[in-house]
Amino acid sequence: MQYQISGKQIDIGEALQTHVRTELDDILSKYAGRPTDAHVIFSKSGHEFVCESIVHLSTGLTAQATGKANEIYAAFDSSGEKKDKQLDESDETAEVTVNAMIVAETDTTIPELSVGEAVMQMEIASAPVLVFRNEKHNGVNVVYRRDDGNIGWIDPRNSG
């Protein structure tokens, strides 16, 4: 697995990097999907350290968690606990939904909207997600309701 461990305007020492690799390996070894890469970013927000971690699994699942604490190791541990719980829940869900039928929606129209209009349409329909063509560039975009209550927006043109 490839690791990218970095800090935003803070130095990340070798001991912390080793701790991150060891702990993530322990967490991820319990689950069926093989991890392909992990991105762990440390930053500071006021008096707290923040640890954002993203792990991509071979199953296509992406697990993302953020932890905050007064100490940098504790921020990572908080993030790791959340990731462990998230992967545990998705592992249980995967076992339950293995026999789910996939239904092709061949008659679905993808509307051409602005991002704001897409969010409005999603809210009106009480849908968790909306796929649309961005009227500015005609590319396929997605807006969705995040677990934290905010709206997420995916524009593949902006991926690196």
KEMI-275960 format. One record per residue: residue in one letter; x, y, z of N, C-alpha, C in turn; residue number from 0. Coordinates in nm, 4 decimals. Last residue first. Layout:
+------+----------+----------+----------+----------+----------+----------+----------+----------+----------+--------+
! voba !     n.px !     n.py !     n.pz !    ca.px !    ca.py !    ca.pz !     c.px !     c.py !     c.pz ! torvex !
+------+----------+----------+----------+----------+----------+----------+----------+----------+----------+--------+
!    A !        X !        Y !        Z !        X !        Y !        Z !        X !        Y !        Z !    NUM !
...
+------+----------+----------+----------+----------+----------+----------+----------+----------+----------+--------+
This chain:
+------+----------+----------+----------+----------+----------+----------+----------+----------+----------+--------+
! voba !     n.px !     n.py !     n.pz !    ca.px !    ca.py !    ca.pz !     c.px !     c.py !     c.pz ! torvex !
+------+----------+----------+----------+----------+----------+----------+----------+----------+----------+--------+
!    G !  -0.7366 !   1.5767 !  -0.9690 !  -0.5982 !   1.5903 !  -1.0092 !  -0.5433 !   1.4690 !  -1.0666 !    159 !
!    S !  -1.0550 !   1.7042 !  -1.0598 !  -0.9727 !   1.6019 !  -0.9926 !  -0.8344 !   1.6016 !  -1.0548 !    158 !
!    N !  -1.2116 !   1.8808 !  -1.1957 !  -1.1242 !   1.9380 !  -1.0946 !  -1.0376 !   1.8338 !  -1.0244 !    157 !
!    R !  -1.3753 !   1.7328 !  -1.3543 !  -1.2735 !   1.8145 !  -1.4216 !  -1.1710 !   1.8675 !  -1.3223 !    156 !
!    P !  -1.5672 !   1.6198 !  -1.1849 !  -1.4480 !   1.5414 !  -1.2222 !  -1.3398 !   1.6212 !  -1.2950 !    155 !
!    D !  -1.7051 !   1.7593 !  -0.9253 !  -1.6832 !   1.8003 !  -1.0631 !  -1.5560 !   1.7296 !  -1.1085 !    154 !
!    I !  -1.9248 !   1.7241 !  -0.6674 !  -1.8186 !   1.6548 !  -0.7400 !  -1.8176 !   1.7038 !  -0.8850 !    153 !
!    W !  -2.0109 !   1.8555 !  -0.3633 !  -2.0199 !   1.8778 !  -0.5083 !  -1.8997 !   1.8115 !  -0.5723 !    152 !
!    G !  -2.2143 !   1.8199 !  -0.0707 !  -2.0913 !   1.7921 !  -0.1441 !  -2.1144 !   1.8136 !  -0.2926 !    151 !
!    I !  -2.3566 !   2.0070 !   0.1855 !  -2.3743 !   1.9574 !   0.0489 !  -2.2365 !   1.9361 !  -0.0132 !    150 !
!    N !  -2.3740 !   1.9005 !   0.5339 !  -2.3427 !   1.9934 !   0.4261 !  -2.3685 !   1.9277 !   0.2909 !    149 !
!    G !  -2.4092 !   1.6934 !   0.7123 !  -2.5230 !   1.7814 !   0.6855 !  -2.4990 !   1.8822 !   0.5755 !    148 !
!    D !  -2.2102 !   1.5096 !   0.7354 !  -2.2049 !   1.6221 !   0.8300 !  -2.3169 !   1.7234 !   0.8072 !    147 !
!    D !  -2.2560 !   1.3378 !   0.5244 !  -2.2902 !   1.2920 !   0.6589 !  -2.2905 !   1.4052 !   0.7607 !    146 !
!    R !  -2.3902 !   1.5331 !   0.2476 !  -2.2812 !   1.4716 !   0.3237 !  -2.3308 !   1.4284 !   0.4618 !    145 !
!    R !  -2.5816 !   1.4976 !  -0.0324 !  -2.5899 !   1.5356 !   0.1082 !  -2.4816 !   1.4588 !   0.1843 !    144 !
!    Y !  -2.4484 !   1.6039 !  -0.3508 !  -2.4988 !   1.5032 !  -0.2577 !  -2.5006 !   1.5587 !  -0.1162 !    143 !
!    V !  -2.4073 !   1.6403 !  -0.7011 !  -2.4221 !   1.7034 !  -0.5704 !  -2.4860 !   1.5991 !  -0.4788 !    142 !
!    V !  -2.1980 !   1.5918 !  -0.9802 !  -2.2829 !   1.5298 !  -0.8786 !  -2.2884 !   1.6223 !  -0.7571 !    141 !
!    N !  -2.1683 !   1.6295 !  -1.3397 !  -2.1352 !   1.6646 !  -1.2021 !  -2.2322 !   1.5938 !  -1.1087 !    140 !
!    V !  -2.0517 !   1.6141 !  -1.6682 !  -2.1338 !   1.5489 !  -1.5671 !  -2.0792 !   1.5848 !  -1.4288 !    139 !
!    G !  -2.0223 !   1.9224 !  -1.8554 !  -1.9668 !   1.8009 !  -1.7963 !  -2.0606 !   1.7441 !  -1.6913 !    138 !
!    N !  -2.0964 !   2.1669 !  -1.9582 !  -2.1684 !   2.0492 !  -2.0064 !  -2.1109 !   1.9170 !  -1.9544 !    137 !
!    H !  -2.0062 !   2.4008 !  -1.8487 !  -1.9124 !   2.3265 !  -1.9336 !  -1.9698 !   2.1952 !  -1.9870 !    136 !
!    K !  -2.2258 !   2.5276 !  -1.7265 !  -2.1089 !   2.6074 !  -1.7653 !  -2.0176 !   2.5340 !  -1.8620 !    135 !
!    E !  -2.4139 !   2.3397 !  -1.6519 !  -2.4452 !   2.4264 !  -1.7660 !  -2.3267 !   2.5108 !  -1.8119 !    134 !
!    N !  -2.3346 !   2.0136 !  -1.5856 !  -2.3060 !   2.1503 !  -1.5440 !  -2.3245 !   2.2418 !  -1.6645 !    133 !
!    R !  -2.5731 !   1.7704 !  -1.5646 !  -2.4732 !   1.8290 !  -1.6537 !  -2.4574 !   1.9748 !  -1.6135 !    132 !
!    F !  -2.6063 !   1.5644 !  -1.2666 !  -2.6519 !   1.6654 !  -1.3613 !  -2.5373 !   1.7054 !  -1.4536 !    131 !
!    V !  -2.7346 !   1.3696 !  -1.0059 !  -2.6373 !   1.3756 !  -1.1154 !  -2.6922 !   1.4746 !  -1.2172 !    130 !
!    L !  -2.7816 !   1.3914 !  -0.6634 !  -2.8348 !   1.4298 !  -0.7943 !  -2.7194 !   1.4386 !  -0.8933 !    129 !
!    V !  -2.8800 !   1.2352 !  -0.3537 !  -2.7794 !   1.2653 !  -0.4553 !  -2.8494 !   1.3079 !  -0.5855 !    128 !
!    P !  -3.0915 !   1.1960 !  -0.1867 !  -2.9593 !   1.2051 !  -0.1246 !  -2.8495 !   1.2479 !  -0.2221 !    127 !
!    A !  -3.3869 !   1.3970 !  -0.2339 !  -3.2966 !   1.2915 !  -0.2802 !  -3.1609 !   1.3069 !  -0.2110 !    126 !
!    S !  -3.6047 !   1.5663 !  -0.2191 !  -3.5596 !   1.4957 !  -0.0981 !  -3.4703 !   1.3767 !  -0.1338 !    125 !
!    A !  -3.6637 !   1.7265 !  -0.4293 !  -3.6950 !   1.5845 !  -0.4461 !  -3.6633 !   1.5019 !  -0.3210 !    124 !
!    I !  -3.5646 !   1.9662 !  -0.3280 !  -3.7077 !   1.9548 !  -0.3592 !  -3.7492 !   1.8085 !  -0.3678 !    123 !
!    E !  -3.2887 !   1.9050 !  -0.3151 !  -3.3646 !   1.9348 !  -0.1931 !  -3.5147 !   1.9160 !  -0.2161 !    122 !
!    M !  -3.2277 !   1.8736 !  -0.5861 !  -3.2035 !   1.7637 !  -0.4943 !  -3.2861 !   1.7824 !  -0.3663 !    121 !
!    Q !  -3.2904 !   2.1300 !  -0.6809 !  -3.3641 !   2.0135 !  -0.7306 !  -3.3489 !   1.8942 !  -0.6368 !    120 !
!    M !  -3.0944 !   2.2811 !  -0.5411 !  -3.2374 !   2.3059 !  -0.5198 !  -3.3208 !   2.1856 !  -0.5627 !    119 !
!    V !  -2.8614 !   2.1738 !  -0.6548 !  -2.8837 !   2.1592 !  -0.5107 !  -3.0315 !   2.1791 !  -0.4791 !    118 !
!    A !  -2.9034 !   2.2577 !  -0.9188 !  -2.8941 !   2.1149 !  -0.8889 !  -2.9198 !   2.0897 !  -0.7406 !    117 !
!    E !  -2.8886 !   2.5337 !  -0.8932 !  -3.0161 !   2.4731 !  -0.9344 !  -3.0171 !   2.3236 !  -0.9026 !    116 !
!    G !  -2.6143 !   2.5559 !  -0.8220 !  -2.7201 !   2.6008 !  -0.7309 !  -2.8551 !   2.5396 !  -0.7636 !    115 !
!    V !  -2.4936 !   2.4631 !  -1.0557 !  -2.4735 !   2.3906 !  -0.9304 !  -2.5836 !   2.4269 !  -0.8305 !    114 !
!    S !  -2.7275 !   2.4666 !  -1.3292 !  -2.6163 !   2.5266 !  -1.2551 !  -2.6021 !   2.4458 !  -1.1260 !    113 !
!    L !  -2.8014 !   2.1908 !  -1.5536 !  -2.8334 !   2.2867 !  -1.4486 !  -2.7076 !   2.3576 !  -1.4008 !    112 !
!    E !  -2.9532 !   1.9599 !  -1.7457 !  -2.8454 !   2.0586 !  -1.7534 !  -2.8830 !   2.1730 !  -1.6603 !    111 !
!    P !  -3.0391 !   1.6257 !  -1.6287 !  -3.0694 !   1.7657 !  -1.6590 !  -2.9433 !   1.8515 !  -1.6678 !    110 !
!    I !  -3.0576 !   1.3232 !  -1.7712 !  -2.9656 !   1.3997 !  -1.6875 !  -2.9853 !   1.5469 !  -1.7229 !    109 !
!    T !  -3.3159 !   1.0903 !  -1.7544 !  -3.2645 !   1.2091 !  -1.8201 !  -3.1736 !   1.2825 !  -1.7231 !    108 !
!    T !  -3.3485 !   0.7429 !  -1.7744 !  -3.3203 !   0.8580 !  -1.6899 !  -3.2612 !   0.9716 !  -1.7721 !    107 !
!    D !  -3.4022 !   0.4991 !  -1.8889 !  -3.4800 !   0.6144 !  -1.9346 !  -3.4551 !   0.7405 !  -1.8528 !    106 !
!    T !  -3.2563 !   0.2957 !  -1.7715 !  -3.2204 !   0.3384 !  -1.9067 !  -3.2927 !   0.4638 !  -1.9531 !    105 !
!    E !  -3.1410 !   0.1822 !  -1.5092 !  -3.2353 !   0.2927 !  -1.5295 !  -3.2047 !   0.3550 !  -1.6651 !    104 !
!    A !  -3.1084 !  -0.1473 !  -1.4158 !  -3.0628 !  -0.0448 !  -1.5094 !  -3.1731 !   0.0578 !  -1.5301 !    103 !
!    V !  -3.0646 !  -0.2688 !  -1.0991 !  -3.1667 !  -0.2380 !  -1.1981 !  -3.1154 !  -0.1252 !  -1.2866 !    102 !
!    I !  -2.9333 !  -0.5332 !  -0.9245 !  -2.8983 !  -0.4066 !  -0.9886 !  -2.9972 !  -0.3845 !  -1.1015 !    101 !
!    M !  -3.0322 !  -0.6803 !  -0.6197 !  -3.0461 !  -0.6761 !  -0.7646 !  -3.0062 !  -0.5377 !  -0.8156 !    100 !
!    A !  -2.8267 !  -0.8091 !  -0.3601 !  -2.9154 !  -0.7046 !  -0.4104 !  -2.9153 !  -0.7051 !  -0.5635 !     99 !
!    N !  -2.6584 !  -0.9843 !  -0.2336 !  -2.7586 !  -1.0411 !  -0.3239 !  -2.8549 !  -0.9371 !  -0.3791 !     98 !
!    V !  -2.5035 !  -0.8200 !  -0.0703 !  -2.4388 !  -0.8916 !  -0.1791 !  -2.5399 !  -0.9430 !  -0.2805 !     97 !
!    T !  -2.5919 !  -0.6831 !   0.1532 !  -2.6415 !  -0.6406 !   0.0232 !  -2.5789 !  -0.7140 !  -0.0951 !     96 !
!    V !  -2.4664 !  -0.7938 !   0.3790 !  -2.6114 !  -0.7956 !   0.3697 !  -2.6590 !  -0.7698 !   0.2278 !     95 !
!    E !  -2.1970 !  -0.7476 !   0.3364 !  -2.2445 !  -0.8853 !   0.3519 !  -2.3938 !  -0.8938 !   0.3325 !     94 !
!    A !  -2.1948 !  -0.4696 !   0.3318 !  -2.1572 !  -0.5432 !   0.2109 !  -2.2054 !  -0.6869 !   0.2189 !     93 !
!    T !  -2.2573 !  -0.4080 !   0.5958 !  -2.3532 !  -0.3750 !   0.4904 !  -2.3234 !  -0.4538 !   0.3641 !     92 !
!    E !  -2.0204 !  -0.4869 !   0.7197 !  -2.1457 !  -0.5531 !   0.7542 !  -2.2503 !  -0.5295 !   0.6461 !     91 !
!    D !  -1.8469 !  -0.3038 !   0.5970 !  -1.8214 !  -0.4470 !   0.5821 !  -1.9483 !  -0.5257 !   0.6119 !     90 !
!    S !  -1.9467 !  -0.0641 !   0.6867 !  -1.9555 !  -0.0918 !   0.5435 !  -1.9307 !  -0.2388 !   0.5156 !     89 !
!    E !  -1.8879 !  -0.0890 !   0.9618 !  -2.0268 !  -0.0759 !   0.9173 !  -2.0406 !  -0.1089 !   0.7694 !     88 !
!    D !  -1.6094 !  -0.1025 !   0.9474 !  -1.6829 !  -0.2120 !   1.0091 !  -1.8282 !  -0.2099 !   0.9633 !     87 !
!    L !  -1.5472 !   0.1448 !   0.8374 !  -1.5182 !   0.0245 !   0.7598 !  -1.5928 !  -0.0959 !   0.8147 !     86 !
!    Q !  -1.6320 !   0.3096 !   1.0514 !  -1.6890 !   0.3263 !   0.9173 !  -1.6679 !   0.1995 !   0.8343 !     85 !
!    K !  -1.4638 !   0.2229 !   1.2590 !  -1.6094 !   0.2097 !   1.2716 !  -1.6766 !   0.2161 !   1.1348 !     84 !
!    D !  -1.2161 !   0.2969 !   1.1479 !  -1.2413 !   0.1585 !   1.1857 !  -1.3916 !   0.1326 !   1.1937 !     83 !
!    K !  -1.2495 !   0.5748 !   1.1291 !  -1.2314 !   0.4957 !   1.0070 !  -1.2617 !   0.3480 !   1.0337 !     82 !
!    K !  -1.2668 !   0.6417 !   1.3998 !  -1.3803 !   0.6693 !   1.3114 !  -1.3714 !   0.5857 !   1.1848 !     81 !
!    E !  -1.0100 !   0.5638 !   1.4813 !  -1.1281 !   0.5015 !   1.5419 !  -1.2510 !   0.5216 !   1.4538 !     80 !
!    G !  -0.8514 !   0.7411 !   1.3258 !  -0.8439 !   0.5958 !   1.3053 !  -0.9638 !   0.5227 !   1.3623 !     79 !
!    S !  -0.9155 !   0.9882 !   1.4377 !  -0.9467 !   0.9630 !   1.2972 !  -0.9488 !   0.8120 !   1.2693 !     78 !
!    S !  -0.8061 !   0.9408 !   1.6905 !  -0.9484 !   0.9718 !   1.6767 !  -0.9952 !   0.9446 !   1.5341 !     77 !
!    D !  -0.5363 !   0.9112 !   1.6216 !  -0.6081 !   0.7993 !   1.6824 !  -0.7593 !   0.8183 !   1.6725 !     76 !
!    F !  -0.4778 !   1.1715 !   1.5277 !  -0.4732 !   1.0578 !   1.4359 !  -0.5522 !   0.9407 !   1.4916 !     75 !
!    A !  -0.5127 !   1.3096 !   1.7688 !  -0.5941 !   1.3474 !   1.6528 !  -0.5956 !   1.2332 !   1.5517 !     74 !
!    A !  -0.3145 !   1.1902 !   1.9229 !  -0.4543 !   1.1696 !   1.9611 !  -0.5483 !   1.2070 !   1.8462 !     73 !
!    Y !  -0.0894 !   1.2946 !   1.7976 !  -0.1125 !   1.1499 !   1.7944 !  -0.2586 !   1.1184 !   1.8276 !     72 !
!    I !  -0.1205 !   1.5723 !   1.8580 !  -0.1230 !   1.5255 !   1.7191 !  -0.1483 !   1.3749 !   1.7085 !     71 !
!    E !  -0.3504 !   1.6969 !   2.0975 !  -0.2210 !   1.6339 !   2.0723 !  -0.2266 !   1.5654 !   1.9359 !     70 !
!    N !  -0.6071 !   1.7835 !   2.1114 !  -0.5038 !   1.8782 !   2.1524 !  -0.3634 !   1.8263 !   2.1244 !     69 !
!    A !  -0.7864 !   1.6764 !   1.8146 !  -0.7448 !   1.6628 !   1.9544 !  -0.6368 !   1.7664 !   1.9844 !     68 !
!    K !  -0.9899 !   1.5246 !   1.5668 !  -0.9345 !   1.6468 !   1.6251 !  -0.8981 !   1.6190 !   1.7703 !     67 !
!    G !  -1.0222 !   1.3483 !   1.2566 !  -1.0130 !   1.3490 !   1.4018 !  -0.9489 !   1.4776 !   1.4494 !     66 !
!    T !  -1.2077 !   1.2244 !   0.9872 !  -1.1339 !   1.3375 !   1.0430 !  -1.1382 !   1.3282 !   1.1945 !     65 !
!    A !  -1.2090 !   0.9901 !   0.7146 !  -1.2420 !   1.0274 !   0.8527 !  -1.1536 !   1.1430 !   0.8973 !     64 !
!    Q !  -1.3147 !   0.7772 !   0.4577 !  -1.2598 !   0.9071 !   0.4927 !  -1.3031 !   0.9419 !   0.6342 !     63 !
!    A !  -1.2777 !   0.5239 !   0.2239 !  -1.3110 !   0.5546 !   0.3628 !  -1.2400 !   0.6840 !   0.4005 !     62 !
!    T !  -1.4083 !   0.4107 !  -0.0684 !  -1.3183 !   0.5115 !  -0.0136 !  -1.3661 !   0.5420 !   0.1270 !     61 !
!    L !  -1.4312 !   0.1126 !  -0.2561 !  -1.4744 !   0.1915 !  -0.1418 !  -1.3660 !   0.2912 !  -0.1025 !     60 !
!    G !  -1.3198 !  -0.0509 !  -0.4393 !  -1.3757 !   0.0737 !  -0.4896 !  -1.4239 !   0.1647 !  -0.3781 !     59 !
!    T !  -1.1866 !  -0.2640 !  -0.3458 !  -1.3277 !  -0.2861 !  -0.3749 !  -1.3931 !  -0.1634 !  -0.4366 !     58 !
!    S !  -0.9406 !  -0.1723 !  -0.2700 !  -0.9499 !  -0.2366 !  -0.4012 !  -1.0943 !  -0.2632 !  -0.4423 !     57 !
!    L !  -0.9800 !   0.1509 !  -0.1141 !  -0.9723 !   0.0057 !  -0.1103 !  -0.9906 !  -0.0515 !  -0.2501 !     56 !
!    H !  -0.8247 !   0.4395 !   0.0067 !  -0.8926 !   0.3777 !  -0.1072 !  -0.8708 !   0.2265 !  -0.1001 !     55 !
!    V !  -0.8617 !   0.6575 !   0.2724 !  -0.8063 !   0.5289 !   0.2299 !  -0.8909 !   0.4762 !   0.1149 !     54 !
!    I !  -0.7774 !   0.9526 !   0.4301 !  -0.8565 !   0.8948 !   0.3207 !  -0.7862 !   0.7673 !   0.2782 !     53 !
!    S !  -0.7906 !   1.1656 !   0.7094 !  -0.7343 !   1.0472 !   0.6447 !  -0.8325 !   0.9913 !   0.5436 !     52 !
!    E !  -0.6898 !   1.4441 !   0.8861 !  -0.7824 !   1.3975 !   0.7827 !  -0.7181 !   1.2776 !   0.7163 !     51 !
!    C !  -0.6545 !   1.5733 !   1.1954 !  -0.6021 !   1.4669 !   1.1102 !  -0.7121 !   1.4225 !   1.0145 !     50 !
!    V !  -0.5625 !   1.8602 !   1.3708 !  -0.6646 !   1.7959 !   1.2897 !  -0.5962 !   1.6917 !   1.2025 !     49 !
!    F !  -0.5061 !   1.9952 !   1.6919 !  -0.4516 !   1.9302 !   1.5736 !  -0.5671 !   1.8604 !   1.5030 !     48 !
!    E !  -0.6156 !   2.3061 !   1.8374 !  -0.6293 !   2.1631 !   1.8111 !  -0.5522 !   2.1186 !   1.6877 !     47 !
!    H !  -0.6181 !   2.5769 !   1.8677 !  -0.5308 !   2.5024 !   1.9586 !  -0.5328 !   2.3520 !   1.9313 !     46 !
!    G !  -0.6741 !   2.6390 !   1.5341 !  -0.6712 !   2.6997 !   1.6671 !  -0.5721 !   2.6248 !   1.7542 !     45 !
!    S !  -0.5883 !   2.3715 !   1.3792 !  -0.7054 !   2.4584 !   1.3783 !  -0.7179 !   2.5163 !   1.5186 !     44 !
!    K !  -0.3429 !   2.2275 !   1.1751 !  -0.3724 !   2.2887 !   1.3047 !  -0.4939 !   2.3796 !   1.2862 !     43 !
!    S !  -0.3043 !   1.9041 !   1.0209 !  -0.3063 !   2.0502 !   1.0194 !  -0.3393 !   2.0987 !   1.1603 !     42 !
!    F !  -0.2169 !   1.6215 !   0.8247 !  -0.2246 !   1.6845 !   0.9560 !  -0.2245 !   1.8359 !   0.9383 !     41 !
!    I !  -0.3408 !   1.3722 !   0.6248 !  -0.2984 !   1.5122 !   0.6272 !  -0.3223 !   1.5683 !   0.7660 !     40 !
!    V !  -0.2937 !   1.0858 !   0.4469 !  -0.3164 !   1.1355 !   0.5824 !  -0.2564 !   1.2756 !   0.5891 !     39 !
!    H !  -0.4012 !   0.8552 !   0.2227 !  -0.3570 !   0.9942 !   0.2325 !  -0.3930 !   1.0423 !   0.3727 !     38 !
!    A !  -0.3270 !   0.5383 !   0.0902 !  -0.3794 !   0.6164 !   0.2021 !  -0.3179 !   0.7553 !   0.1989 !     37 !
!    D !  -0.4153 !   0.2742 !  -0.1386 !  -0.3369 !   0.3905 !  -0.0982 !  -0.4076 !   0.4639 !   0.0147 !     36 !
!    T !  -0.5347 !   0.0228 !  -0.1270 !  -0.4406 !   0.0520 !  -0.2352 !  -0.3550 !   0.1734 !  -0.2022 !     35 !
!    P !  -0.6394 !  -0.2371 !   0.0879 !  -0.6131 !  -0.0950 !   0.0694 !  -0.5109 !  -0.0751 !  -0.0423 !     34 !
!    R !  -0.8713 !  -0.4871 !  -0.0003 !  -0.7297 !  -0.4502 !   0.0154 !  -0.7124 !  -0.3000 !  -0.0028 !     33 !
!    G !  -1.1556 !  -0.5778 !   0.1779 !  -1.1015 !  -0.4965 !   0.0686 !  -0.9567 !  -0.4597 !   0.0942 !     32 !
!    A !  -1.2031 !  -0.7078 !   0.4279 !  -1.1820 !  -0.7845 !   0.3051 !  -1.1158 !  -0.7035 !   0.1942 !     31 !
!    Y !  -1.0331 !  -0.6081 !   0.7314 !  -1.1400 !  -0.5980 !   0.6326 !  -1.1008 !  -0.6613 !   0.5001 !     30 !
!    K !  -0.8233 !  -0.5998 !   0.9066 !  -0.9445 !  -0.6703 !   0.9493 !  -1.0506 !  -0.6813 !   0.8396 !     29 !
!    S !  -0.6241 !  -0.4350 !   0.8173 !  -0.6030 !  -0.5792 !   0.8016 !  -0.7272 !  -0.6601 !   0.8365 !     28 !
!    L !  -0.6792 !  -0.1723 !   0.8865 !  -0.7231 !  -0.2199 !   0.7555 !  -0.7087 !  -0.3701 !   0.7381 !     27 !
!    I !  -0.5660 !  -0.1467 !   1.1444 !  -0.7084 !  -0.1222 !   1.1222 !  -0.7551 !  -0.1908 !   0.9945 !     26 !
!    D !  -0.2930 !  -0.2046 !   1.0929 !  -0.3699 !  -0.2838 !   1.1900 !  -0.5200 !  -0.2697 !   1.1659 !     25 !
!    D !  -0.2290 !  -0.0022 !   0.9080 !  -0.2155 !  -0.1424 !   0.8691 !  -0.2977 !  -0.2318 !   0.9613 !     24 !
!    L !  -0.2672 !   0.2207 !   1.0746 !  -0.3554 !   0.1998 !   0.9593 !  -0.3485 !   0.0553 !   0.9113 !     23 !
!    E !  -0.0550 !   0.1784 !   1.2602 !  -0.1943 !   0.1779 !   1.3049 !  -0.2913 !   0.1556 !   1.1888 !     22 !
!    T !   0.1738 !   0.1947 !   1.0896 !   0.1473 !   0.0773 !   1.1729 !   0.0003 !   0.0683 !   1.2119 !     21 !
!    R !   0.1489 !   0.4546 !   0.9752 !   0.1548 !   0.3337 !   0.8911 !   0.1169 !   0.2086 !   0.9711 !     20 !
!    V !   0.1497 !   0.6174 !   1.2099 !   0.0369 !   0.6202 !   1.1164 !   0.0347 !   0.4927 !   1.0324 !     19 !
!    H !   0.4049 !   0.5583 !   1.3174 !   0.2835 !   0.5315 !   1.3952 !   0.1614 !   0.5227 !   1.3025 !     18 !
!    T !   0.5657 !   0.6601 !   1.1119 !   0.5709 !   0.5172 !   1.1435 !   0.4458 !   0.4758 !   1.2212 !     17 !
!    Q !   0.4990 !   0.9322 !   1.1332 !   0.4725 !   0.8605 !   1.0083 !   0.4723 !   0.7092 !   1.0316 !     16 !
!    L !   0.5959 !   0.9857 !   1.3912 !   0.4523 !   0.9966 !   1.3641 !   0.4165 !   0.9207 !   1.2368 !     15 !
!    A !   0.8717 !   0.9476 !   1.3438 !   0.8018 !   0.8665 !   1.4445 !   0.6501 !   0.8692 !   1.4212 !     14 !
!    E !   0.9356 !   1.1460 !   1.1557 !   0.9400 !   1.0049 !   1.1158 !   0.8645 !   0.9158 !   1.2137 !     13 !
!    G !   0.7121 !   1.4349 !   1.1760 !   0.8336 !   1.3590 !   1.2034 !   0.8222 !   1.2132 !   1.1615 !     12 !
!    I !   0.5992 !   1.6951 !   1.0013 !   0.5586 !   1.5602 !   1.0402 !   0.6856 !   1.4781 !   1.0560 !     11 !
!    D !   0.5432 !   2.0386 !   1.0620 !   0.6359 !   1.9305 !   1.0285 !   0.5842 !   1.7983 !   1.0830 !     10 !
!    I !   0.2851 !   2.2353 !   0.9131 !   0.3456 !   2.1755 !   1.0321 !   0.4358 !   2.0614 !   0.9868 !      9 !
!    Q !   0.1526 !   2.3209 !   0.6864 !   0.2249 !   2.4206 !   0.7649 !   0.2682 !   2.3690 !   0.9017 !      8 !
!    K !   0.0051 !   2.0327 !   0.6806 !  -0.0196 !   2.1665 !   0.6264 !   0.0411 !   2.2665 !   0.7237 !      7 !
!    G !   0.1840 !   1.7331 !   0.6274 !   0.1324 !   1.8331 !   0.7185 !   0.1117 !   1.9639 !   0.6459 !      6 !
!    S !   0.1362 !   1.3877 !   0.5211 !   0.1892 !   1.5233 !   0.5108 !   0.1264 !   1.6146 !   0.6146 !      5 !
!    I !   0.1747 !   1.0871 !   0.3679 !   0.1527 !   1.1469 !   0.4994 !   0.2173 !   1.2849 !   0.4977 !      4 !
!    Q !   0.0729 !   0.8497 !   0.1733 !   0.1121 !   0.9890 !   0.1567 !   0.0740 !   1.0579 !   0.2879 !      3 !
!    Y !   0.1509 !   0.5136 !   0.0958 !   0.1122 !   0.6130 !   0.1947 !   0.1587 !   0.7503 !   0.1498 !      2 !
!    Q !   0.0440 !   0.2243 !  -0.0715 !   0.1188 !   0.3492 !  -0.0777 !   0.0618 !   0.4478 !   0.0238 !      1 !
!    M !   0.0849 !  -0.1175 !   0.0000 !   0.0000 !   0.0000 !   0.0000 !   0.0893 !   0.1236 !   0.0000 !      0 !
+------+----------+----------+----------+----------+----------+----------+----------+----------+----------+--------+
